[in-house]
Amino acid sequence: MAQLKKPKPGEKVVLIGLPPKFLEDLPAKDKRAISKRVGTQIKLKAYDELGRAELEFREAKGIYHVIWVAPSFVRPVKRRVG
């Protein structure tokens, strides 16, 4: 099986899940907003000094969210050929 290429900052990735207890201490509004993004494309902003992927997205209401997850929770967006 081919190994997936590590996405670069600025590219879109798919958030495939969240770490256990990730949402535990967050306000309900933030929990909902972040949970809705699982399975969707998000902009990879950068990698931090620990190697975590910094993801940024905006809600329909215009509220920005930034989250950090291990790279194992993101996948590159498959590019269409042709």
mmCIF file of the N, C-alpha and C atoms, coordinates in Angstrom:
data_MODEL
# 
_entry.id   MODEL 
# 
loop_
_atom_site.group_PDB 
_atom_site.id 
_atom_site.type_symbol 
_atom_site.label_atom_id 
_atom_site.label_alt_id 
_atom_site.label_comp_id 
_atom_site.label_asym_id 
_atom_site.label_entity_id 
_atom_site.label_seq_id 
_atom_site.pdbx_PDB_ins_code 
_atom_site.Cartn_x 
_atom_site.Cartn_y 
_atom_site.Cartn_z 
_atom_site.occupancy 
_atom_site.B_iso_or_equiv 
_atom_site.pdbx_formal_charge 
_atom_site.auth_seq_id 
_atom_site.auth_comp_id 
_atom_site.auth_asym_id 
_atom_site.auth_atom_id 
_atom_site.pdbx_PDB_model_num 
ATOM 1   N N  . MET A 1 1  ? 0.847   -1.180 0.000   1.00 0.00 ? 1  MET A N  1 
ATOM 2   C CA . MET A 1 1  ? 0.000   0.000  0.000   1.00 0.00 ? 1  MET A CA 1 
ATOM 3   C C  . MET A 1 1  ? 0.893   1.245  0.000   1.00 0.00 ? 1  MET A C  1 
ATOM 4   N N  . ALA A 1 2  ? 0.553   2.224  -0.813  1.00 0.00 ? 2  ALA A N  1 
ATOM 5   C CA . ALA A 1 2  ? 1.336   3.454  -0.894  1.00 0.00 ? 2  ALA A CA 1 
ATOM 6   C C  . ALA A 1 2  ? 1.125   4.295  0.357   1.00 0.00 ? 2  ALA A C  1 
ATOM 7   N N  . GLN A 1 3  ? 2.217   4.896  0.815   1.00 0.00 ? 3  GLN A N  1 
ATOM 8   C CA . GLN A 1 3  ? 2.127   5.750  1.991   1.00 0.00 ? 3  GLN A CA 1 
ATOM 9   C C  . GLN A 1 3  ? 1.597   7.123  1.576   1.00 0.00 ? 3  GLN A C  1 
ATOM 10  N N  . LEU A 1 4  ? 0.707   7.681  2.394   1.00 0.00 ? 4  LEU A N  1 
ATOM 11  C CA . LEU A 1 4  ? 0.146   8.991  2.092   1.00 0.00 ? 4  LEU A CA 1 
ATOM 12  C C  . LEU A 1 4  ? 1.203   10.071 2.262   1.00 0.00 ? 4  LEU A C  1 
ATOM 13  N N  . LYS A 1 5  ? 1.196   11.023 1.337   1.00 0.00 ? 5  LYS A N  1 
ATOM 14  C CA . LYS A 1 5  ? 2.116   12.149 1.417   1.00 0.00 ? 5  LYS A CA 1 
ATOM 15  C C  . LYS A 1 5  ? 1.640   13.113 2.499   1.00 0.00 ? 5  LYS A C  1 
ATOM 16  N N  . LYS A 1 6  ? 2.591   13.630 3.284   1.00 0.00 ? 6  LYS A N  1 
ATOM 17  C CA . LYS A 1 6  ? 2.246   14.561 4.355   1.00 0.00 ? 6  LYS A CA 1 
ATOM 18  C C  . LYS A 1 6  ? 1.761   15.870 3.745   1.00 0.00 ? 6  LYS A C  1 
ATOM 19  N N  . PRO A 1 7  ? 0.566   16.307 4.116   1.00 0.00 ? 7  PRO A N  1 
ATOM 20  C CA . PRO A 1 7  ? 0.041   17.567 3.575   1.00 0.00 ? 7  PRO A CA 1 
ATOM 21  C C  . PRO A 1 7  ? 0.927   18.744 3.995   1.00 0.00 ? 7  PRO A C  1 
ATOM 22  N N  . LYS A 1 8  ? 0.954   19.737 3.146   1.00 0.00 ? 8  LYS A N  1 
ATOM 23  C CA . LYS A 1 8  ? 1.735   20.938 3.415   1.00 0.00 ? 8  LYS A CA 1 
ATOM 24  C C  . LYS A 1 8  ? 0.822   22.052 3.920   1.00 0.00 ? 8  LYS A C  1 
ATOM 25  N N  . PRO A 1 9  ? 1.375   22.957 4.735   1.00 0.00 ? 9  PRO A N  1 
ATOM 26  C CA . PRO A 1 9  ? 0.579   24.112 5.170   1.00 0.00 ? 9  PRO A CA 1 
ATOM 27  C C  . PRO A 1 9  ? -0.010  24.853 3.968   1.00 0.00 ? 9  PRO A C  1 
ATOM 28  N N  . GLY A 1 10 ? -1.262  25.257 4.124   1.00 0.00 ? 10 GLY A N  1 
ATOM 29  C CA . GLY A 1 10 ? -1.981  25.926 3.052   1.00 0.00 ? 10 GLY A CA 1 
ATOM 30  C C  . GLY A 1 10 ? -2.876  24.993 2.262   1.00 0.00 ? 10 GLY A C  1 
ATOM 31  N N  . GLU A 1 11 ? -2.622  23.691 2.340   1.00 0.00 ? 11 GLU A N  1 
ATOM 32  C CA . GLU A 1 11 ? -3.437  22.716 1.628   1.00 0.00 ? 11 GLU A CA 1 
ATOM 33  C C  . GLU A 1 11 ? -4.678  22.356 2.449   1.00 0.00 ? 11 GLU A C  1 
ATOM 34  N N  . LYS A 1 12 ? -5.652  21.795 1.773   1.00 0.00 ? 12 LYS A N  1 
ATOM 35  C CA . LYS A 1 12 ? -6.855  21.301 2.443   1.00 0.00 ? 12 LYS A CA 1 
ATOM 36  C C  . LYS A 1 12 ? -6.619  19.858 2.880   1.00 0.00 ? 12 LYS A C  1 
ATOM 37  N N  . VAL A 1 13 ? -7.126  19.527 4.055   1.00 0.00 ? 13 VAL A N  1 
ATOM 38  C CA . VAL A 1 13 ? -7.073  18.170 4.581   1.00 0.00 ? 13 VAL A CA 1 
ATOM 39  C C  . VAL A 1 13 ? -8.474  17.788 5.048   1.00 0.00 ? 13 VAL A C  1 
ATOM 40  N N  . VAL A 1 14 ? -8.679  16.504 5.259   1.00 0.00 ? 14 VAL A N  1 
ATOM 41  C CA . VAL A 1 14 ? -9.936  16.027 5.829   1.00 0.00 ? 14 VAL A CA 1 
ATOM 42  C C  . VAL A 1 14 ? -9.659  15.648 7.281   1.00 0.00 ? 14 VAL A C  1 
ATOM 43  N N  . LEU A 1 15 ? -10.437 16.212 8.180   1.00 0.00 ? 15 LEU A N  1 
ATOM 44  C CA . LEU A 1 15 ? -10.366 15.859 9.589   1.00 0.00 ? 15 LEU A CA 1 
ATOM 45  C C  . LEU A 1 15 ? -11.114 14.543 9.753   1.00 0.00 ? 15 LEU A C  1 
ATOM 46  N N  . ILE A 1 16 ? -10.379 13.457 10.044  1.00 0.00 ? 16 ILE A N  1 
ATOM 47  C CA . ILE A 1 16 ? -11.019 12.133 10.062  1.00 0.00 ? 16 ILE A CA 1 
ATOM 48  C C  . ILE A 1 16 ? -11.508 11.716 11.441  1.00 0.00 ? 16 ILE A C  1 
ATOM 49  N N  . GLY A 1 17 ? -11.183 12.471 12.449  1.00 0.00 ? 17 GLY A N  1 
ATOM 50  C CA . GLY A 1 17 ? -11.628 12.162 13.802  1.00 0.00 ? 17 GLY A CA 1 
ATOM 51  C C  . GLY A 1 17 ? -11.014 13.138 14.779  1.00 0.00 ? 17 GLY A C  1 
ATOM 52  N N  . LEU A 1 18 ? -11.331 12.945 16.035  1.00 0.00 ? 18 LEU A N  1 
ATOM 53  C CA . LEU A 1 18 ? -10.798 13.797 17.102  1.00 0.00 ? 18 LEU A CA 1 
ATOM 54  C C  . LEU A 1 18 ? -10.204 12.909 18.181  1.00 0.00 ? 18 LEU A C  1 
ATOM 55  N N  . PRO A 1 19 ? -9.158  13.386 18.848  1.00 0.00 ? 19 PRO A N  1 
ATOM 56  C CA . PRO A 1 19 ? -8.583  12.610 19.940  1.00 0.00 ? 19 PRO A CA 1 
ATOM 57  C C  . PRO A 1 19 ? -9.603  12.400 21.061  1.00 0.00 ? 19 PRO A C  1 
ATOM 58  N N  . PRO A 1 20 ? -9.443  11.310 21.811  1.00 0.00 ? 20 PRO A N  1 
ATOM 59  C CA . PRO A 1 20 ? -10.335 11.084 22.949  1.00 0.00 ? 20 PRO A CA 1 
ATOM 60  C C  . PRO A 1 20 ? -10.316 12.286 23.897  1.00 0.00 ? 20 PRO A C  1 
ATOM 61  N N  . LYS A 1 21 ? -11.456 12.637 24.393  1.00 0.00 ? 21 LYS A N  1 
ATOM 62  C CA . LYS A 1 21 ? -11.642 13.731 25.354  1.00 0.00 ? 21 LYS A CA 1 
ATOM 63  C C  . LYS A 1 21 ? -11.291 15.115 24.787  1.00 0.00 ? 21 LYS A C  1 
ATOM 64  N N  . PHE A 1 22 ? -11.113 15.220 23.488  1.00 0.00 ? 22 PHE A N  1 
ATOM 65  C CA . PHE A 1 22 ? -10.737 16.494 22.869  1.00 0.00 ? 22 PHE A CA 1 
ATOM 66  C C  . PHE A 1 22 ? -11.749 17.593 23.181  1.00 0.00 ? 22 PHE A C  1 
ATOM 67  N N  . LEU A 1 23 ? -13.020 17.249 23.136  1.00 0.00 ? 23 LEU A N  1 
ATOM 68  C CA . LEU A 1 23 ? -14.085 18.232 23.309  1.00 0.00 ? 23 LEU A CA 1 
ATOM 69  C C  . LEU A 1 23 ? -14.531 18.397 24.763  1.00 0.00 ? 23 LEU A C  1 
ATOM 70  N N  . GLU A 1 24 ? -13.986 17.595 25.636  1.00 0.00 ? 24 GLU A N  1 
ATOM 71  C CA . GLU A 1 24 ? -14.494 17.458 27.002  1.00 0.00 ? 24 GLU A CA 1 
ATOM 72  C C  . GLU A 1 24 ? -14.739 18.777 27.754  1.00 0.00 ? 24 GLU A C  1 
ATOM 73  N N  . ASP A 1 25 ? -13.806 19.689 27.761  1.00 0.00 ? 25 ASP A N  1 
ATOM 74  C CA . ASP A 1 25 ? -13.937 20.903 28.579  1.00 0.00 ? 25 ASP A CA 1 
ATOM 75  C C  . ASP A 1 25 ? -14.356 22.147 27.784  1.00 0.00 ? 25 ASP A C  1 
ATOM 76  N N  . LEU A 1 26 ? -14.812 21.947 26.573  1.00 0.00 ? 26 LEU A N  1 
ATOM 77  C CA . LEU A 1 26 ? -15.183 23.091 25.732  1.00 0.00 ? 26 LEU A CA 1 
ATOM 78  C C  . LEU A 1 26 ? -16.641 23.478 25.924  1.00 0.00 ? 26 LEU A C  1 
ATOM 79  N N  . PRO A 1 27 ? -16.967 24.731 25.656  1.00 0.00 ? 27 PRO A N  1 
ATOM 80  C CA . PRO A 1 27 ? -18.379 25.152 25.679  1.00 0.00 ? 27 PRO A CA 1 
ATOM 81  C C  . PRO A 1 27 ? -19.179 24.387 24.611  1.00 0.00 ? 27 PRO A C  1 
ATOM 82  N N  . ALA A 1 28 ? -20.452 24.222 24.845  1.00 0.00 ? 28 ALA A N  1 
ATOM 83  C CA . ALA A 1 28 ? -21.326 23.462 23.930  1.00 0.00 ? 28 ALA A CA 1 
ATOM 84  C C  . ALA A 1 28 ? -21.266 23.986 22.502  1.00 0.00 ? 28 ALA A C  1 
ATOM 85  N N  . LYS A 1 29 ? -21.218 25.313 22.326  1.00 0.00 ? 29 LYS A N  1 
ATOM 86  C CA . LYS A 1 29 ? -21.167 25.889 20.970  1.00 0.00 ? 29 LYS A CA 1 
ATOM 87  C C  . LYS A 1 29 ? -19.917 25.447 20.233  1.00 0.00 ? 29 LYS A C  1 
ATOM 88  N N  . ASP A 1 30 ? -18.784 25.424 20.923  1.00 0.00 ? 30 ASP A N  1 
ATOM 89  C CA . ASP A 1 30 ? -17.534 24.998 20.295  1.00 0.00 ? 30 ASP A CA 1 
ATOM 90  C C  . ASP A 1 30 ? -17.545 23.500 20.004  1.00 0.00 ? 30 ASP A C  1 
ATOM 91  N N  . LYS A 1 31 ? -18.094 22.722 20.912  1.00 0.00 ? 31 LYS A N  1 
ATOM 92  C CA . LYS A 1 31 ? -18.201 21.272 20.694  1.00 0.00 ? 31 LYS A CA 1 
ATOM 93  C C  . LYS A 1 31 ? -18.978 20.981 19.415  1.00 0.00 ? 31 LYS A C  1 
ATOM 94  N N  . ARG A 1 32 ? -20.111 21.672 19.246  1.00 0.00 ? 32 ARG A N  1 
ATOM 95  C CA . ARG A 1 32 ? -20.936 21.462 18.046  1.00 0.00 ? 32 ARG A CA 1 
ATOM 96  C C  . ARG A 1 32 ? -20.184 21.864 16.785  1.00 0.00 ? 32 ARG A C  1 
ATOM 97  N N  . ALA A 1 33 ? -19.562 23.024 16.811  1.00 0.00 ? 33 ALA A N  1 
ATOM 98  C CA . ALA A 1 33 ? -18.868 23.538 15.630  1.00 0.00 ? 33 ALA A CA 1 
ATOM 99  C C  . ALA A 1 33 ? -17.731 22.610 15.215  1.00 0.00 ? 33 ALA A C  1 
ATOM 100 N N  . ILE A 1 34 ? -16.953 22.148 16.178  1.00 0.00 ? 34 ILE A N  1 
ATOM 101 C CA . ILE A 1 34 ? -15.820 21.278 15.864  1.00 0.00 ? 34 ILE A CA 1 
ATOM 102 C C  . ILE A 1 34 ? -16.302 19.899 15.429  1.00 0.00 ? 34 ILE A C  1 
ATOM 103 N N  . SER A 1 35 ? -17.285 19.351 16.113  1.00 0.00 ? 35 SER A N  1 
ATOM 104 C CA . SER A 1 35 ? -17.814 18.029 15.754  1.00 0.00 ? 35 SER A CA 1 
ATOM 105 C C  . SER A 1 35 ? -18.354 18.000 14.327  1.00 0.00 ? 35 SER A C  1 
ATOM 106 N N  . LYS A 1 36 ? -18.978 19.090 13.901  1.00 0.00 ? 36 LYS A N  1 
ATOM 107 C CA . LYS A 1 36 ? -19.527 19.166 12.538  1.00 0.00 ? 36 LYS A CA 1 
ATOM 108 C C  . LYS A 1 36 ? -18.436 19.112 11.478  1.00 0.00 ? 36 LYS A C  1 
ATOM 109 N N  . ARG A 1 37 ? -17.208 19.430 11.842  1.00 0.00 ? 37 ARG A N  1 
ATOM 110 C CA . ARG A 1 37 ? -16.117 19.464 10.865  1.00 0.00 ? 37 ARG A CA 1 
ATOM 111 C C  . ARG A 1 37 ? -15.471 18.101 10.629  1.00 0.00 ? 37 ARG A C  1 
ATOM 112 N N  . VAL A 1 38 ? -15.745 17.138 11.490  1.00 0.00 ? 38 VAL A N  1 
ATOM 113 C CA . VAL A 1 38 ? -15.195 15.795 11.281  1.00 0.00 ? 38 VAL A CA 1 
ATOM 114 C C  . VAL A 1 38 ? -15.753 15.243 9.972   1.00 0.00 ? 38 VAL A C  1 
ATOM 115 N N  . GLY A 1 39 ? -14.859 14.781 9.117   1.00 0.00 ? 39 GLY A N  1 
ATOM 116 C CA . GLY A 1 39 ? -15.256 14.248 7.812   1.00 0.00 ? 39 GLY A CA 1 
ATOM 117 C C  . GLY A 1 39 ? -15.296 15.297 6.719   1.00 0.00 ? 39 GLY A C  1 
ATOM 118 N N  . THR A 1 40 ? -14.944 16.519 7.043   1.00 0.00 ? 40 THR A N  1 
ATOM 119 C CA . THR A 1 40 ? -14.974 17.587 6.045   1.00 0.00 ? 40 THR A CA 1 
ATOM 120 C C  . THR A 1 40 ? -13.569 18.142 5.804   1.00 0.00 ? 40 THR A C  1 
ATOM 121 N N  . GLN A 1 41 ? -13.466 18.932 4.755   1.00 0.00 ? 41 GLN A N  1 
ATOM 122 C CA . GLN A 1 41 ? -12.189 19.550 4.413   1.00 0.00 ? 41 GLN A CA 1 
ATOM 123 C C  . GLN A 1 41 ? -11.950 20.788 5.270   1.00 0.00 ? 41 GLN A C  1 
ATOM 124 N N  . ILE A 1 42 ? -10.705 20.923 5.708   1.00 0.00 ? 42 ILE A N  1 
ATOM 125 C CA . ILE A 1 42 ? -10.288 22.057 6.530   1.00 0.00 ? 42 ILE A CA 1 
ATOM 126 C C  . ILE A 1 42 ? -8.920  22.501 6.044   1.00 0.00 ? 42 ILE A C  1 
ATOM 127 N N  . LYS A 1 43 ? -8.638  23.777 6.162   1.00 0.00 ? 43 LYS A N  1 
ATOM 128 C CA . LYS A 1 43 ? -7.328  24.295 5.778   1.00 0.00 ? 43 LYS A CA 1 
ATOM 129 C C  . LYS A 1 43 ? -6.286  23.940 6.839   1.00 0.00 ? 43 LYS A C  1 
ATOM 130 N N  . LEU A 1 44 ? -5.186  23.355 6.377   1.00 0.00 ? 44 LEU A N  1 
ATOM 131 C CA . LEU A 1 44 ? -4.044  23.092 7.248   1.00 0.00 ? 44 LEU A CA 1 
ATOM 132 C C  . LEU A 1 44 ? -3.209  24.359 7.290   1.00 0.00 ? 44 LEU A C  1 
ATOM 133 N N  . LYS A 1 45 ? -3.183  24.992 8.427   1.00 0.00 ? 45 LYS A N  1 
ATOM 134 C CA . LYS A 1 45 ? -2.497  26.271 8.552   1.00 0.00 ? 45 LYS A CA 1 
ATOM 135 C C  . LYS A 1 45 ? -0.992  26.081 8.741   1.00 0.00 ? 45 LYS A C  1 
ATOM 136 N N  . ALA A 1 46 ? -0.601  25.144 9.615   1.00 0.00 ? 46 ALA A N  1 
ATOM 137 C CA . ALA A 1 46 ? 0.815   24.925 9.917   1.00 0.00 ? 46 ALA A CA 1 
ATOM 138 C C  . ALA A 1 46 ? 0.953   23.667 10.755  1.00 0.00 ? 46 ALA A C  1 
ATOM 139 N N  . TYR A 1 47 ? 2.200   23.350 11.080  1.00 0.00 ? 47 TYR A N  1 
ATOM 140 C CA . TYR A 1 47 ? 2.517   22.334 12.083  1.00 0.00 ? 47 TYR A CA 1 
ATOM 141 C C  . TYR A 1 47 ? 3.212   23.061 13.223  1.00 0.00 ? 47 TYR A C  1 
ATOM 142 N N  . ASP A 1 48 ? 2.845   22.739 14.463  1.00 0.00 ? 48 ASP A N  1 
ATOM 143 C CA . ASP A 1 48 ? 3.489   23.412 15.596  1.00 0.00 ? 48 ASP A CA 1 
ATOM 144 C C  . ASP A 1 48 ? 4.791   22.702 15.958  1.00 0.00 ? 48 ASP A C  1 
ATOM 145 N N  . GLU A 1 49 ? 5.445   23.193 16.984  1.00 0.00 ? 49 GLU A N  1 
ATOM 146 C CA . GLU A 1 49 ? 6.753   22.653 17.377  1.00 0.00 ? 49 GLU A CA 1 
ATOM 147 C C  . GLU A 1 49 ? 6.686   21.211 17.866  1.00 0.00 ? 49 GLU A C  1 
ATOM 148 N N  . LEU A 1 50 ? 5.497   20.736 18.209  1.00 0.00 ? 50 LEU A N  1 
ATOM 149 C CA . LEU A 1 50 ? 5.312   19.341 18.619  1.00 0.00 ? 50 LEU A CA 1 
ATOM 150 C C  . LEU A 1 50 ? 4.892   18.454 17.449  1.00 0.00 ? 50 LEU A C  1 
ATOM 151 N N  . GLY A 1 51 ? 4.730   19.050 16.265  1.00 0.00 ? 51 GLY A N  1 
ATOM 152 C CA . GLY A 1 51 ? 4.331   18.295 15.083  1.00 0.00 ? 51 GLY A CA 1 
ATOM 153 C C  . GLY A 1 51 ? 2.836   18.178 14.884  1.00 0.00 ? 51 GLY A C  1 
ATOM 154 N N  . ARG A 1 52 ? 2.051   18.838 15.743  1.00 0.00 ? 52 ARG A N  1 
ATOM 155 C CA . ARG A 1 52 ? 0.591   18.778 15.596  1.00 0.00 ? 52 ARG A CA 1 
ATOM 156 C C  . ARG A 1 52 ? 0.146   19.635 14.418  1.00 0.00 ? 52 ARG A C  1 
ATOM 157 N N  . ALA A 1 53 ? -0.904  19.185 13.762  1.00 0.00 ? 53 ALA A N  1 
ATOM 158 C CA . ALA A 1 53 ? -1.479  19.932 12.644  1.00 0.00 ? 53 ALA A CA 1 
ATOM 159 C C  . ALA A 1 53 ? -2.372  21.039 13.201  1.00 0.00 ? 53 ALA A C  1 
ATOM 160 N N  . GLU A 1 54 ? -2.126  22.257 12.754  1.00 0.00 ? 54 GLU A N  1 
ATOM 161 C CA . GLU A 1 54 ? -2.947  23.403 13.141  1.00 0.00 ? 54 GLU A CA 1 
ATOM 162 C C  . GLU A 1 54 ? -3.990  23.596 12.044  1.00 0.00 ? 54 GLU A C  1 
ATOM 163 N N  . LEU A 1 55 ? -5.255  23.432 12.410  1.00 0.00 ? 55 LEU A N  1 
ATOM 164 C CA . LEU A 1 55 ? -6.355  23.514 11.448  1.00 0.00 ? 55 LEU A CA 1 
ATOM 165 C C  . LEU A 1 55 ? -7.197  24.741 11.739  1.00 0.00 ? 55 LEU A C  1 
ATOM 166 N N  . GLU A 1 56 ? -7.630  25.398 10.690  1.00 0.00 ? 56 GLU A N  1 
ATOM 167 C CA . GLU A 1 56 ? -8.418  26.615 10.839  1.00 0.00 ? 56 GLU A CA 1 
ATOM 168 C C  . GLU A 1 56 ? -9.689  26.495 10.003  1.00 0.00 ? 56 GLU A C  1 
ATOM 169 N N  . PHE A 1 57 ? -10.812 26.860 10.608  1.00 0.00 ? 57 PHE A N  1 
ATOM 170 C CA . PHE A 1 57 ? -12.064 26.895 9.855   1.00 0.00 ? 57 PHE A CA 1 
ATOM 171 C C  . PHE A 1 57 ? -12.959 27.990 10.405  1.00 0.00 ? 57 PHE A C  1 
ATOM 172 N N  . ARG A 1 58 ? -13.933 28.346 9.597   1.00 0.00 ? 58 ARG A N  1 
ATOM 173 C CA . ARG A 1 58 ? -14.868 29.408 9.970   1.00 0.00 ? 58 ARG A CA 1 
ATOM 174 C C  . ARG A 1 58 ? -16.282 28.865 9.918   1.00 0.00 ? 58 ARG A C  1 
ATOM 175 N N  . GLU A 1 59 ? -17.044 29.170 10.942  1.00 0.00 ? 59 GLU A N  1 
ATOM 176 C CA . GLU A 1 59 ? -18.460 28.799 10.963  1.00 0.00 ? 59 GLU A CA 1 
ATOM 177 C C  . GLU A 1 59 ? -19.236 29.717 10.023  1.00 0.00 ? 59 GLU A C  1 
ATOM 178 N N  . ALA A 1 60 ? -20.448 29.306 9.675   1.00 0.00 ? 60 ALA A N  1 
ATOM 179 C CA . ALA A 1 60 ? -21.307 30.125 8.822   1.00 0.00 ? 60 ALA A CA 1 
ATOM 180 C C  . ALA A 1 60 ? -21.560 31.497 9.455   1.00 0.00 ? 60 ALA A C  1 
ATOM 181 N N  . LYS A 1 61 ? -21.531 31.566 10.776  1.00 0.00 ? 61 LYS A N  1 
ATOM 182 C CA . LYS A 1 61 ? -21.761 32.827 11.479  1.00 0.00 ? 61 LYS A CA 1 
ATOM 183 C C  . LYS A 1 61 ? -20.542 33.742 11.444  1.00 0.00 ? 61 LYS A C  1 
ATOM 184 N N  . GLY A 1 62 ? -19.443 33.270 10.840  1.00 0.00 ? 62 GLY A N  1 
ATOM 185 C CA . GLY A 1 62 ? -18.237 34.077 10.741  1.00 0.00 ? 62 GLY A CA 1 
ATOM 186 C C  . GLY A 1 62 ? -17.256 33.891 11.882  1.00 0.00 ? 62 GLY A C  1 
ATOM 187 N N  . ILE A 1 63 ? -17.548 32.969 12.783  1.00 0.00 ? 63 ILE A N  1 
ATOM 188 C CA . ILE A 1 63 ? -16.659 32.721 13.924  1.00 0.00 ? 63 ILE A CA 1 
ATOM 189 C C  . ILE A 1 63 ? -15.547 31.775 13.484  1.00 0.00 ? 63 ILE A C  1 
ATOM 190 N N  . TYR A 1 64 ? -14.299 32.179 13.728  1.00 0.00 ? 64 TYR A N  1 
ATOM 191 C CA . TYR A 1 64 ? -13.145 31.351 13.383  1.00 0.00 ? 64 TYR A CA 1 
ATOM 192 C C  . TYR A 1 64 ? -12.790 30.422 14.529  1.00 0.00 ? 64 TYR A C  1 
ATOM 193 N N  . HIS A 1 65 ? -12.325 29.234 14.159  1.00 0.00 ? 65 HIS A N  1 
ATOM 194 C CA . HIS A 1 65 ? -11.837 28.259 15.121  1.00 0.00 ? 65 HIS A CA 1 
ATOM 195 C C  . HIS A 1 65 ? -10.468 27.783 14.650  1.00 0.00 ? 65 HIS A C  1 
ATOM 196 N N  . VAL A 1 66 ? -9.584  27.571 15.577  1.00 0.00 ? 66 VAL A N  1 
ATOM 197 C CA . VAL A 1 66 ? -8.283  26.974 15.310  1.00 0.00 ? 66 VAL A CA 1 
ATOM 198 C C  . VAL A 1 66 ? -8.129  25.819 16.292  1.00 0.00 ? 66 VAL A C  1 
ATOM 199 N N  . ILE A 1 67 ? -7.807  24.640 15.739  1.00 0.00 ? 67 ILE A N  1 
ATOM 200 C CA . ILE A 1 67 ? -7.589  23.473 16.592  1.00 0.00 ? 67 ILE A CA 1 
ATOM 201 C C  . ILE A 1 67 ? -6.263  22.828 16.213  1.00 0.00 ? 67 ILE A C  1 
ATOM 202 N N  . TRP A 1 68 ? -5.693  22.086 17.152  1.00 0.00 ? 68 TRP A N  1 
ATOM 203 C CA . TRP A 1 68 ? -4.445  21.370 16.923  1.00 0.00 ? 68 TRP A CA 1 
ATOM 204 C C  . TRP A 1 68 ? -4.695  19.899 17.197  1.00 0.00 ? 68 TRP A C  1 
ATOM 205 N N  . VAL A 1 69 ? -4.330  19.058 16.230  1.00 0.00 ? 69 VAL A N  1 
ATOM 206 C CA . VAL A 1 69 ? -4.488  17.611 16.392  1.00 0.00 ? 69 VAL A CA 1 
ATOM 207 C C  . VAL A 1 69 ? -3.235  16.915 15.854  1.00 0.00 ? 69 VAL A C  1 
ATOM 208 N N  . ALA A 1 70 ? -3.007  15.699 16.322  1.00 0.00 ? 70 ALA A N  1 
ATOM 209 C CA . ALA A 1 70 ? -1.915  14.893 15.785  1.00 0.00 ? 70 ALA A CA 1 
ATOM 210 C C  . ALA A 1 70 ? -2.171  14.665 14.292  1.00 0.00 ? 70 ALA A C  1 
ATOM 211 N N  . PRO A 1 71 ? -1.115  14.595 13.493  1.00 0.00 ? 71 PRO A N  1 
ATOM 212 C CA . PRO A 1 71 ? -1.291  14.378 12.055  1.00 0.00 ? 71 PRO A CA 1 
ATOM 213 C C  . PRO A 1 71 ? -2.074  13.113 11.710  1.00 0.00 ? 71 PRO A C  1 
ATOM 214 N N  . SER A 1 72 ? -2.137  12.159 12.614  1.00 0.00 ? 72 SER A N  1 
ATOM 215 C CA . SER A 1 72 ? -2.894  10.929 12.345  1.00 0.00 ? 72 SER A CA 1 
ATOM 216 C C  . SER A 1 72 ? -4.395  11.180 12.257  1.00 0.00 ? 72 SER A C  1 
ATOM 217 N N  . PHE A 1 73 ? -4.856  12.356 12.673  1.00 0.00 ? 73 PHE A N  1 
ATOM 218 C CA . PHE A 1 73 ? -6.281  12.687 12.604  1.00 0.00 ? 73 PHE A CA 1 
ATOM 219 C C  . PHE A 1 73 ? -6.652  13.448 11.326  1.00 0.00 ? 73 PHE A C  1 
ATOM 220 N N  . VAL A 1 74 ? -5.688  13.639 10.426  1.00 0.00 ? 74 VAL A N  1 
ATOM 221 C CA . VAL A 1 74 ? -5.982  14.313 9.163   1.00 0.00 ? 74 VAL A CA 1 
ATOM 222 C C  . VAL A 1 74 ? -5.471  13.483 7.996   1.00 0.00 ? 74 VAL A C  1 
ATOM 223 N N  . ARG A 1 75 ? -6.115  13.646 6.868   1.00 0.00 ? 75 ARG A N  1 
ATOM 224 C CA . ARG A 1 75 ? -5.712  12.992 5.621   1.00 0.00 ? 75 ARG A CA 1 
ATOM 225 C C  . ARG A 1 75 ? -5.689  14.049 4.523   1.00 0.00 ? 75 ARG A C  1 
ATOM 226 N N  . PRO A 1 76 ? -4.747  13.914 3.589   1.00 0.00 ? 76 PRO A N  1 
ATOM 227 C CA . PRO A 1 76 ? -4.750  14.851 2.466   1.00 0.00 ? 76 PRO A CA 1 
ATOM 228 C C  . PRO A 1 76 ? -6.033  14.691 1.654   1.00 0.00 ? 76 PRO A C  1 
ATOM 229 N N  . VAL A 1 77 ? -6.462  15.763 1.043   1.00 0.00 ? 77 VAL A N  1 
ATOM 230 C CA . VAL A 1 77 ? -7.624  15.690 0.146   1.00 0.00 ? 77 VAL A CA 1 
ATOM 231 C C  . VAL A 1 77 ? -7.164  15.021 -1.139  1.00 0.00 ? 77 VAL A C  1 
ATOM 232 N N  . LYS A 1 78 ? -7.910  14.017 -1.571  1.00 0.00 ? 78 LYS A N  1 
ATOM 233 C CA . LYS A 1 78 ? -7.559  13.321 -2.818  1.00 0.00 ? 78 LYS A CA 1 
ATOM 234 C C  . LYS A 1 78 ? -7.816  14.256 -3.984  1.00 0.00 ? 78 LYS A C  1 
ATOM 235 N N  . ARG A 1 79 ? -6.822  14.363 -4.820  1.00 0.00 ? 79 ARG A N  1 
ATOM 236 C CA . ARG A 1 79 ? -6.959  15.221 -5.995  1.00 0.00 ? 79 ARG A CA 1 
ATOM 237 C C  . ARG A 1 79 ? -7.542  14.423 -7.136  1.00 0.00 ? 79 ARG A C  1 
ATOM 238 N N  . ARG A 1 80 ? -8.410  15.054 -7.868  1.00 0.00 ? 80 ARG A N  1 
ATOM 239 C CA . ARG A 1 80 ? -9.031  14.385 -9.019  1.00 0.00 ? 80 ARG A CA 1 
ATOM 240 C C  . ARG A 1 80 ? -8.074  14.432 -10.195 1.00 0.00 ? 80 ARG A C  1 
ATOM 241 N N  . VAL A 1 81 ? -7.974  13.324 -10.880 1.00 0.00 ? 81 VAL A N  1 
ATOM 242 C CA . VAL A 1 81 ? -7.116  13.232 -12.055 1.00 0.00 ? 81 VAL A CA 1 
ATOM 243 C C  . VAL A 1 81 ? -7.997  13.282 -13.281 1.00 0.00 ? 81 VAL A C  1 
ATOM 244 N N  . GLY A 1 82 ? -7.604  14.114 -14.224 1.00 0.00 ? 82 GLY A N  1 
ATOM 245 C CA . GLY A 1 82 ? -8.345  14.174 -15.497 1.00 0.00 ? 82 GLY A CA 1 
ATOM 246 C C  . GLY A 1 82 ? -9.184  15.321 -15.557 1.00 0.00 ? 82 GLY A C  1 
# 
